[in-house]
């Protein structure tokens, strides 16, 4: 066998007047850590975003989501109208479409 899990932990924490958070990632048995996280206490309008993008589809997908998610979310009319549930749904669907176009 000879394979060994990488158990090095990568902690992240922060707080503001509304939230205190902590997270931790670990590579485990994979060759690289393929997950990506967002932990933004204020995305510019007083709202916070916390997300984990599971890298089972590969780290490129998770990193793409991390890079684009918040900016796409904030552009949604539904987000600006404070319909956050709908805005989140629309953003996830938009990212899915964008990824499908990239992989054609």
VENGI-V810568 format. One record per backbone hydrogen bond with DSSP energy under -0.5 kcal/mol. CO is the residue of the C=O (numbers start at 0). NH is the residue of the N-H. E is the energy in kcal/mol with one decimal. If there is no record, write none. Layout:
BEGIN
co:nh:e
CO:NH:E
CO:NH:E
END
This chain:
BEGIN
co:nh:e
4:6:-0.8
5:27:-2.2
7:26:-0.6
9:24:-1.3
11:22:-2.7
13:20:-2.8
18:15:-2.7
20:13:-1.7
22:11:-2.5
24:9:-2.2
26:29:-1.1
27:5:-2.8
31:33:-0.8
35:52:-3.4
37:50:-2.5
38:40:-0.6
39:48:-2.3
46:42:-2.7
48:39:-2.8
50:37:-2.6
51:53:-0.7
52:35:-1.8
53:56:-0.7
54:57:-2.9
57:60:-0.6
57:61:-1.5
58:62:-2.8
59:63:-2.0
60:64:-2.3
61:65:-2.2
62:66:-2.3
63:67:-2.1
64:68:-2.5
67:71:-2.2
68:72:-2.6
69:73:-2.5
70:74:-0.8
71:74:-0.6
71:75:-0.7
72:75:-1.3
75:79:-2.1
76:80:-1.7
77:82:-3.0
78:81:-2.0
81:83:-1.2
82:86:-2.2
83:87:-2.6
84:88:-2.1
85:89:-2.8
86:90:-2.2
87:91:-2.5
88:92:-2.2
89:93:-2.4
90:94:-2.5
91:95:-2.2
92:96:-2.3
93:97:-2.5
94:98:-2.6
95:99:-2.4
96:100:-2.2
97:101:-1.8
98:102:-1.9
99:103:-1.4
END
